[in-house]
Amino acid sequence: MAARTARSSAKDRPSYRCTECGWTTAKWLGRCPECQAWGTVEEMGAPAVRTTAAGRVSTAAVPIAQVDGRTATARSTGVDELDRVLGGGLVPGAVVLLAGEPGVGKSTLLLDVAAKASSDAHRTLYVTGEESASQVRLRADRIGALSDHLYLAAETDLSAVLGHLDAVKPSLLVLDSVQTVASPEIDGAPGGMAQVREVAGALIRASKERSMSTLLVGHVTKDGAIAGPRLLEHLVDVVLSFEGDRHARLRLVRGIKNRYGATDEVGCFELHDEGITGLADPSGLFLTRRAEAVPGTCLTVTLEGKRPLVAEVQALTVDSQIPSPRRTTSGLETSRVSMMLAVLEQRGRITALGKRDIYSATVGGVKLTEPAADLAIALALASAASDVPLPKNLVAIGEVGLAGEVRRVTGVQRRLAEAHRLGFTHALVPADPGRVPAGMKVIEVADMGDALRVLPRGRSRAAAKERPAE
């Protein structure tokens, strides 16, 4: 009797579950140990122990070699840069989540994709929950996204969206956005965790059953993370991040998760008054073309995914009028710039930087976060401090350590090939760069002392090892 009472009390004991990731525990916690989210652990009834009997199978299991893979062949969206990130295009039945900050251009891009992907054999349904149909039509007129096979509906009810799917029978569904659609059968306001989970689950089931590709627009939080339950990212097949400064023209689509391709590809777009266009060669946005060299500028080659981009680093130093000199950065990490200043002062013997205001930035809104830009940052600062320009047609690639050494970085050959394609003839790189493009002189530097000798009024460059092209 006592044992039965103990089992009964254990069965009736409440349990707690995280609404973000579904982790369960026997006691309440303020922070979920699984997904590290705060305030998401809620009480729920103890789940009853059930057993599931074997049932009917929907499709018989067959050897994997006999499965027809042609039904999962990707279809182009009509936008080459988006196809690059998706791994060739949209796979039938795939669900793609595109997230980004407000005003970055998500709706503009997807409306362009919806028009270009529509055809006689493939209809497209664009469902907007944030705007009226007339507002979307005005944007379509402006960017030239009109098509006889593109259908438009303004709905915020999940059942109405599913009804449109039955009526139109599209090959591609674009929903802008998943946080604005709600199901009347689920309690809670649109955008809540329960509503987002239900809406996403219903659309994913519909996509798989109809072999229909689906593009979902998602909101982001103040920290830049995708809003809604973390389960949403696990349910969809592809997660894309749409990035860019609203004051700059450049926009980047970066793959975070992709079940059909690699996640190290980046698509580059340019946002302008007539809409958004893909950039097959975006390096021109990050350079300033001048007839004469200017002190405080240095060029480098950064890797965005697999794509090399030539970018320009600018620095300016002026006499400070306050006891604590200013350190202002734009497009660069403040910590990396501070480290380069310390290395220049201690290892490069440049003492003029400590009491001056220093401003450093990139051109075109590009953000340089990888260590390969360290050498270019250091040379731009040294050039600004000495008021001596670096030689023209020079790029600098390399990570700089606190001891002043120049370390190797990944993808040096790809970076040099991109610089050579754009007409640069000289490059500063760490030791052993590999195969060098024909006609390009590569100078191997071991430390900041060797690198600073490229300044025309610097010391002799005899210690720098010049490597001829192969």
Backbone torsions as a table, in degrees:
resi	resn	phi	psi	omega
1	MET	NA	-43.5	-180.0
2	ALA	-65.2	-38.9	179.1
3	ALA	-65.3	-39.3	179.5
4	ARG	-66.1	-37.9	177.9
5	THR	-64.8	-39.8	179.4
6	ALA	-65.4	-40.7	178.2
7	ARG	-65.2	-37.6	179.6
8	SER	-65.8	-42.3	-179.9
9	SER	-67.4	-35.7	177.4
10	ALA	-67.1	-34.9	179.8
11	LYS	-69.4	-36.7	-178.2
12	ASP	-84.2	-5.3	-177.9
13	ARG	-65.9	133.5	-179.2
14	PRO	-71.3	154.5	175.4
15	SER	-125.5	169.7	-175.4
16	TYR	-129.1	143.7	-177.3
17	ARG	-134.9	142.1	176.3
18	CYS	-80.6	127.1	-179.4
19	THR	-75.0	-12.3	179.9
20	GLU	-85.6	-51.6	-173.2
21	CYS	-116.9	-8.4	178.1
22	GLY	87.2	5.7	179.2
23	TRP	-65.5	138.0	-177.2
24	THR	-116.8	152.7	178.5
25	THR	-151.7	164.5	-178.6
26	ALA	-87.6	-12.7	179.5
27	LYS	-135.6	159.1	-176.1
28	TRP	-76.8	142.6	175.6
29	LEU	-133.5	146.9	178.5
30	GLY	-75.2	-26.2	-178.5
31	ARG	-130.9	134.5	-179.0
32	CYS	-75.3	123.4	179.0
33	PRO	-68.0	-19.9	-175.8
34	GLU	-81.6	-53.5	-176.8
35	CYS	-106.8	0.0	176.6
36	GLN	63.9	23.3	178.9
37	ALA	-89.6	144.8	-179.0
38	TRP	-95.3	141.6	172.5
39	GLY	68.7	23.4	-178.3
40	THR	-108.2	-2.7	-179.3
41	VAL	-87.3	117.7	-176.9
42	GLU	-124.7	153.9	-178.4
43	GLU	-76.9	143.2	177.1
44	MET	-144.9	160.5	178.5
45	GLY	-67.4	148.1	179.3
46	ALA	-63.9	128.0	-177.9
47	PRO	-68.1	134.1	177.7
48	ALA	-74.1	142.7	-179.7
49	VAL	-77.8	117.5	-179.3
50	ARG	-125.8	154.8	174.1
51	THR	-117.4	139.6	-179.5
52	THR	-105.0	124.1	179.0
53	ALA	-81.6	157.1	178.3
54	ALA	-64.1	138.2	-177.6
55	GLY	-125.8	-171.9	-180.0
56	ARG	-71.9	140.5	177.1
57	VAL	-92.6	144.2	179.7
58	SER	-78.6	-37.2	179.4
59	THR	-140.3	133.7	-179.1
60	ALA	-67.9	143.4	177.3
61	ALA	-72.4	136.2	-179.4
62	VAL	-129.4	159.1	174.9
63	PRO	-57.7	143.1	-173.0
64	ILE	-63.2	-28.3	179.5
65	ALA	-69.0	-18.5	-179.0
66	GLN	-94.1	-2.3	178.9
67	VAL	-75.3	132.1	-179.6
68	ASP	-78.5	111.2	-179.4
69	GLY	-87.6	-3.4	-178.2
70	ARG	-69.4	-24.3	179.7
71	THR	-70.9	-16.4	-179.8
72	ALA	-104.7	22.5	178.5
73	THR	-75.2	133.0	-177.7
74	ALA	-69.5	143.1	177.0
75	ARG	-113.9	134.4	-175.4
76	SER	-63.8	143.6	176.3
77	THR	-84.6	-10.2	-174.4
78	GLY	89.3	-5.8	177.9
79	VAL	-117.4	108.6	-172.2
80	ASP	-61.1	-40.6	-177.8
81	GLU	-66.5	-35.4	176.1
82	LEU	-71.7	-37.6	176.1
83	ASP	-60.9	-36.3	178.8
84	ARG	-59.4	-44.3	-177.8
85	VAL	-73.3	-36.8	-178.2
86	LEU	-74.5	-14.0	-177.7
87	GLY	90.8	27.4	178.1
88	GLY	123.0	-18.5	-179.9
89	GLY	144.3	-163.6	-178.7
90	LEU	-93.7	129.7	177.1
91	VAL	-88.1	135.4	177.1
92	PRO	-56.5	130.3	-177.7
93	GLY	88.1	-4.3	-179.1
94	ALA	-80.2	145.2	177.4
95	VAL	-117.0	121.4	-175.5
96	VAL	-114.4	131.0	176.5
97	LEU	-107.8	119.5	178.4
98	LEU	-110.7	117.2	-176.4
99	ALA	-119.3	148.2	179.0
100	GLY	-176.3	167.9	-178.7
101	GLU	-70.1	157.4	177.8
102	PRO	-61.4	137.5	177.2
103	GLY	81.2	4.1	-177.6
104	VAL	-78.7	-20.6	176.7
105	GLY	118.1	19.7	-178.4
106	LYS	-63.4	-48.2	-178.1
107	SER	-64.9	-38.3	178.9
108	THR	-63.3	-44.3	-179.9
109	LEU	-64.5	-46.7	-175.7
110	LEU	-71.3	-30.6	174.8
111	LEU	-66.4	-38.2	175.8
112	ASP	-65.7	-41.2	178.0
113	VAL	-64.4	-42.2	-178.9
114	ALA	-60.9	-38.7	179.8
115	ALA	-72.6	-41.5	-177.1
116	LYS	-74.2	-27.2	-179.0
117	ALA	-83.7	-11.4	-177.8
118	SER	-83.3	146.3	179.0
119	SER	-159.5	-176.4	179.3
120	ASP	-59.8	-40.4	-176.5
121	ALA	-89.4	-12.3	-175.4
122	HIS	-135.4	103.3	176.6
123	ARG	-83.2	154.6	178.1
124	THR	-125.7	134.5	177.0
125	LEU	-114.3	120.9	178.3
126	TYR	-107.6	114.2	-179.2
127	VAL	-108.6	121.5	178.5
128	THR	-111.4	132.3	176.7
129	GLY	-112.6	-5.1	-177.6
130	GLU	-106.5	-20.0	-177.7
131	GLU	-130.6	167.4	173.7
132	SER	-84.4	164.4	179.7
133	ALA	-62.8	-35.9	-180.0
134	SER	-67.2	-34.8	177.7
135	GLN	-66.5	-40.7	177.7
136	VAL	-66.4	-36.2	178.4
137	ARG	-63.4	-39.3	178.0
138	LEU	-62.8	-40.9	177.4
139	ARG	-66.6	-38.8	178.8
140	ALA	-63.0	-38.5	176.0
141	ASP	-63.1	-39.0	-175.9
142	ARG	-69.7	-38.9	-176.4
143	ILE	-99.2	1.0	179.0
144	GLY	71.9	39.6	-177.8
145	ALA	-107.4	53.4	178.7
146	LEU	-106.9	135.3	179.5
147	SER	-152.7	142.4	178.4
148	ASP	-68.8	-16.7	-177.8
149	HIS	-106.5	13.4	175.4
150	LEU	-104.7	118.1	-178.6
151	TYR	-104.2	141.1	-175.0
152	LEU	-124.3	135.6	177.7
153	ALA	-144.5	142.4	176.2
154	ALA	-109.8	106.8	-176.0
155	GLU	-141.9	148.2	172.6
156	THR	-126.2	5.2	179.7
157	ASP	-105.7	129.1	-176.4
158	LEU	-63.5	-40.4	-179.9
159	SER	-63.9	-35.0	177.2
160	ALA	-68.3	-37.3	177.4
161	VAL	-63.8	-43.3	178.1
162	LEU	-65.1	-33.3	175.6
163	GLY	-65.2	-38.2	176.2
164	HIS	-64.3	-34.4	177.7
165	LEU	-63.9	-39.8	178.3
166	ASP	-66.9	-35.2	-176.7
167	ALA	-78.8	-43.0	-174.5
168	VAL	-87.4	-35.3	-175.3
169	LYS	55.2	61.1	-175.4
170	PRO	-81.7	159.0	170.2
171	SER	-90.1	-19.1	179.4
172	LEU	-138.8	130.0	175.7
173	LEU	-114.9	129.7	174.4
174	VAL	-117.0	120.9	-179.2
175	LEU	-116.5	118.6	-177.8
176	ASP	-125.1	95.6	4.5
177	SER	-131.2	172.4	-175.6
178	VAL	-69.3	-21.9	-179.9
179	GLN	-79.3	-10.3	-177.6
180	THR	-98.7	-9.3	-178.3
181	VAL	-99.1	139.7	-177.8
182	ALA	-135.8	155.3	176.1
183	SER	-103.6	130.7	179.9
184	PRO	-67.8	-14.4	-178.6
185	GLU	-87.8	-5.5	-178.7
186	ILE	-115.1	133.0	177.3
187	ASP	-71.8	149.2	177.5
188	GLY	116.0	157.4	-179.3
189	ALA	-79.6	157.2	175.3
190	PRO	-57.4	138.0	-178.1
191	GLY	94.8	-11.2	176.7
192	GLY	-70.7	166.1	-175.9
193	MET	-62.6	-43.4	-178.7
194	ALA	-66.7	-41.0	-179.9
195	GLN	-66.8	-45.2	-179.9
196	VAL	-62.6	-40.5	179.5
197	ARG	-63.5	-42.7	-178.8
198	GLU	-68.9	-44.4	-179.5
199	VAL	-63.4	-46.6	-179.9
200	ALA	-63.5	-42.2	179.8
201	GLY	-63.1	-41.7	-180.0
202	ALA	-65.9	-42.0	-179.8
203	LEU	-70.9	-33.3	176.6
204	ILE	-66.3	-42.5	177.3
205	ARG	-62.6	-42.5	178.9
206	ALA	-64.0	-37.7	180.0
207	SER	-66.0	-42.5	-179.1
208	LYS	-68.8	-40.1	-178.4
209	GLU	-68.0	-35.5	-175.4
210	ARG	-97.8	-1.7	-172.6
211	SER	53.5	45.2	-177.1
212	MET	-108.7	129.3	174.9
213	SER	-75.9	143.3	-176.6
214	THR	-132.4	131.8	174.4
215	LEU	-113.8	116.7	180.0
216	LEU	-106.9	133.3	173.8
217	VAL	-93.1	130.6	179.7
218	GLY	-120.1	148.1	175.9
219	HIS	-84.3	165.9	176.2
220	VAL	-124.4	156.6	177.6
221	THR	-83.3	179.7	179.3
222	LYS	-64.7	-26.0	178.6
223	ASP	-82.7	-4.4	-179.3
224	GLY	92.4	-1.9	178.6
225	ALA	-81.6	157.3	-180.0
226	ILE	-69.3	128.2	-178.0
227	ALA	-72.9	157.1	179.5
228	GLY	98.4	179.8	-178.9
229	PRO	-66.8	144.4	179.6
230	ARG	-63.4	-21.3	177.6
231	LEU	-59.4	-26.8	-179.5
232	LEU	-60.8	-39.9	179.8
233	GLU	-68.8	-30.0	179.0
234	HIS	-77.2	-28.7	-177.1
235	LEU	-75.2	-40.1	-175.3
236	VAL	-76.4	164.4	-177.9
237	ASP	-87.6	-34.2	-176.2
238	VAL	-134.7	135.8	174.9
239	VAL	-121.3	121.4	179.7
240	LEU	-117.1	142.9	176.7
241	SER	-111.8	126.1	179.9
242	PHE	-101.4	112.8	-172.0
243	GLU	-118.9	157.6	176.0
244	GLY	153.9	148.7	175.4
245	ASP	-80.8	129.2	-176.9
246	ARG	-65.3	-16.1	178.5
247	HIS	-92.5	-2.4	179.4
248	ALA	-115.5	163.0	-178.6
249	ARG	-84.1	-23.1	-173.5
250	LEU	-76.0	136.3	172.7
251	ARG	-131.1	139.2	-179.8
252	LEU	-120.0	133.2	171.7
253	VAL	-108.0	115.2	-174.2
254	ARG	-115.3	133.1	178.4
255	GLY	-81.0	126.4	176.7
256	ILE	-101.1	-37.3	178.4
257	LYS	-143.9	136.8	-179.9
258	ASN	-153.5	112.2	178.5
259	ARG	-79.4	-9.4	-175.6
260	TYR	-116.8	5.0	-178.5
261	GLY	-171.0	-171.9	-178.0
262	ALA	-80.2	158.1	179.1
263	THR	-107.6	12.4	179.7
264	ASP	-106.5	20.4	175.7
265	GLU	-100.8	147.1	-179.2
266	VAL	-131.5	132.2	174.9
267	GLY	-101.1	134.6	-177.6
268	CYS	-109.0	133.1	-179.5
269	PHE	-132.7	156.4	174.8
270	GLU	-119.1	122.9	179.6
271	LEU	-94.4	125.9	-179.9
272	HIS	-142.0	-176.1	-174.4
273	ASP	-63.5	-30.7	-177.4
274	GLU	-88.7	4.1	178.8
275	GLY	130.1	-143.3	-177.1
276	ILE	-134.8	134.6	-178.2
277	THR	-129.8	148.7	177.4
278	GLY	-74.8	148.3	180.0
279	LEU	-116.6	104.6	176.4
280	ALA	-73.0	-26.5	179.6
281	ASP	-133.7	82.0	-173.4
282	PRO	-84.7	-1.4	-174.5
283	SER	-60.0	-28.0	-179.6
284	GLY	-62.4	-23.2	179.2
285	LEU	-71.4	-21.2	-172.0
286	PHE	-104.8	12.4	-178.0
287	LEU	-123.9	151.3	173.9
288	THR	-114.0	115.5	-178.7
289	ARG	-82.8	120.2	-179.8
290	ARG	-130.1	152.3	175.6
291	ALA	-77.3	-33.4	-178.4
292	GLU	-120.9	148.5	177.5
293	ALA	-70.5	146.1	-177.7
294	VAL	-120.6	136.2	177.1
295	PRO	-61.6	146.3	175.7
296	GLY	88.1	12.8	178.2
297	THR	-123.6	142.5	177.3
298	CYS	-150.0	144.1	-178.1
299	LEU	-104.2	146.1	176.6
300	THR	-141.0	173.0	177.9
301	VAL	-124.2	116.3	179.4
302	THR	-104.4	156.4	178.5
303	LEU	-109.1	117.7	171.7
304	GLU	-103.7	98.2	-171.0
305	GLY	70.8	-121.9	174.4
306	LYS	-96.7	-3.1	-171.8
307	ARG	-94.5	122.2	175.0
308	PRO	-82.7	136.1	179.7
309	LEU	-130.4	129.5	175.9
310	VAL	-83.1	125.5	-177.6
311	ALA	-129.3	156.5	-178.0
312	GLU	-113.0	132.0	175.9
313	VAL	-106.4	131.2	179.7
314	GLN	-119.7	143.4	178.2
315	ALA	-138.7	147.9	180.0
316	LEU	-142.6	130.8	177.6
317	THR	-122.6	133.5	178.6
318	VAL	-136.2	158.4	178.2
319	ASP	-63.1	133.0	-178.1
320	SER	-83.3	142.6	178.1
321	GLN	-104.0	4.4	-178.1
322	ILE	-128.0	158.4	-178.1
323	PRO	-61.8	-36.3	179.7
324	SER	-104.3	106.3	-177.2
325	PRO	-62.0	149.5	-179.0
326	ARG	-78.6	148.2	172.5
327	ARG	-131.8	101.6	-174.7
328	THR	-117.8	132.4	179.6
329	THR	-129.8	152.6	175.8
330	SER	-144.9	117.2	-177.7
331	GLY	84.2	-2.6	179.0
332	LEU	-124.7	153.5	176.1
333	GLU	-76.8	129.0	-178.7
334	THR	-60.0	-37.6	-178.9
335	SER	-65.7	-38.2	179.3
336	ARG	-67.8	-40.5	178.7
337	VAL	-64.3	-40.5	178.3
338	SER	-63.6	-39.2	177.5
339	MET	-64.3	-40.8	179.1
340	MET	-66.1	-35.8	176.7
341	LEU	-63.1	-42.2	179.1
342	ALA	-66.1	-40.3	179.2
343	VAL	-65.7	-41.5	179.3
344	LEU	-63.7	-38.7	-178.6
345	GLU	-72.5	-42.0	-175.2
346	GLN	-85.8	-44.6	-175.5
347	ARG	-94.9	-32.2	-179.2
348	GLY	-92.2	-4.2	179.1
349	ARG	58.2	37.1	176.0
350	ILE	-104.5	103.7	-174.4
351	THR	-97.7	0.2	-175.5
352	ALA	-82.5	-2.5	-174.9
353	LEU	-90.3	-22.8	-171.5
354	GLY	-65.0	-34.0	-175.1
355	LYS	-109.5	23.1	-178.5
356	ARG	-121.2	149.9	171.5
357	ASP	-72.1	135.0	-175.8
358	ILE	-125.7	126.8	177.8
359	TYR	-121.6	130.7	179.5
360	SER	-135.8	143.9	-175.4
361	ALA	-158.5	168.2	172.6
362	THR	-111.4	165.5	-178.4
363	VAL	-101.4	137.2	173.1
364	GLY	85.3	6.2	178.0
365	GLY	84.1	5.2	178.7
366	VAL	-73.2	146.2	178.4
367	LYS	-109.1	122.6	179.2
368	LEU	-102.5	110.2	-178.6
369	THR	-118.4	-15.2	-176.8
370	GLU	-81.3	150.8	-178.0
371	PRO	-65.0	-15.3	-179.1
372	ALA	-63.1	-16.9	179.0
373	ALA	-87.9	0.4	-177.3
374	ASP	-59.1	-45.6	-176.4
375	LEU	-64.1	-39.3	178.2
376	ALA	-66.7	-38.7	177.6
377	ILE	-62.7	-46.0	-178.5
378	ALA	-63.6	-42.5	-179.5
379	LEU	-68.8	-36.4	176.6
380	ALA	-63.9	-40.6	178.1
381	LEU	-66.6	-42.1	178.8
382	ALA	-65.9	-38.6	177.9
383	SER	-65.5	-39.1	178.6
384	ALA	-68.5	-38.6	-178.6
385	ALA	-67.3	-37.5	-179.1
386	SER	-90.9	-6.8	-179.2
387	ASP	57.7	36.9	179.0
388	VAL	-124.1	124.8	-178.7
389	PRO	-73.8	150.3	172.7
390	LEU	-75.3	158.3	178.4
391	PRO	-60.2	147.7	177.6
392	LYS	-70.1	159.2	177.9
393	ASN	60.3	35.3	179.3
394	LEU	-117.6	134.5	172.4
395	VAL	-120.6	149.2	-179.5
396	ALA	-123.7	128.7	-177.7
397	ILE	-134.2	127.4	176.4
398	GLY	157.5	152.4	174.7
399	GLU	-94.8	137.8	-178.5
400	VAL	-109.5	126.5	177.5
401	GLY	-89.5	171.0	-178.9
402	LEU	-68.9	-20.3	175.8
403	ALA	-83.6	0.7	179.8
404	GLY	90.2	-1.2	-179.3
405	GLU	-76.4	151.6	177.4
406	VAL	-102.5	116.1	-173.7
407	ARG	-97.7	158.9	178.2
408	ARG	-73.7	152.5	177.9
409	VAL	-129.8	167.5	-178.6
410	THR	-80.5	153.6	172.8
411	GLY	68.3	32.1	-177.8
412	VAL	-63.6	-40.5	-178.0
413	GLN	-65.5	-39.2	177.1
414	ARG	-65.9	-38.3	179.1
415	ARG	-65.2	-43.9	179.9
416	LEU	-66.0	-38.2	178.6
417	ALA	-62.8	-39.7	178.3
418	GLU	-67.6	-41.8	178.2
419	ALA	-63.6	-40.6	178.9
420	HIS	-66.5	-37.0	179.3
421	ARG	-62.8	-33.4	-178.6
422	LEU	-88.2	4.4	172.9
423	GLY	99.0	9.0	178.7
424	PHE	-82.4	136.9	-172.2
425	THR	-108.1	-16.2	-177.8
426	HIS	-131.3	149.0	-179.8
427	ALA	-147.9	140.7	172.6
428	LEU	-103.9	122.2	-175.7
429	VAL	-138.9	163.8	172.1
430	PRO	-68.1	175.1	-177.8
431	ALA	-64.2	150.1	176.1
432	ASP	57.4	66.9	-179.2
433	PRO	-79.5	-10.1	-177.0
434	GLY	91.3	-155.0	-177.7
435	ARG	-67.5	133.6	-176.3
436	VAL	-107.3	137.1	177.5
437	PRO	-60.1	144.3	-179.0
438	ALA	-63.1	135.1	179.6
439	GLY	86.3	4.1	-179.2
440	MET	-114.3	130.5	177.8
441	LYS	-95.0	122.5	-178.1
442	VAL	-112.0	124.6	-179.2
443	ILE	-104.4	117.2	179.7
444	GLU	-86.1	128.5	-179.3
445	VAL	-121.2	139.7	-178.8
446	ALA	-95.8	-29.6	-178.2
447	ASP	-150.9	-178.6	-177.7
448	MET	-67.4	-27.2	176.6
449	GLY	-61.4	-43.1	177.1
450	ASP	-67.0	-39.5	-176.7
451	ALA	-67.3	-37.7	-177.6
452	LEU	-70.6	-13.0	-179.8
453	ARG	-74.3	-8.1	177.2
454	VAL	-75.6	-16.0	175.0
455	LEU	-65.6	131.4	-174.4
456	PRO	-54.2	-34.3	-179.2
457	ARG	-100.8	16.5	178.2
458	GLY	-81.4	-167.5	-179.6
459	ARG	-75.5	177.7	-178.7
460	SER	-64.2	146.0	-179.6
461	ARG	-94.1	18.8	-176.3
462	ALA	-64.5	-31.1	-177.8
463	ALA	-75.8	-17.0	179.5
464	ALA	-81.6	134.9	-176.4
465	LYS	-93.2	117.4	-179.4
466	GLU	-92.9	128.9	-176.8
467	ARG	-108.1	117.4	179.4
468	PRO	-73.6	160.0	178.5
469	ALA	-68.9	147.1	177.5
470	GLU	-86.8	NA	NA
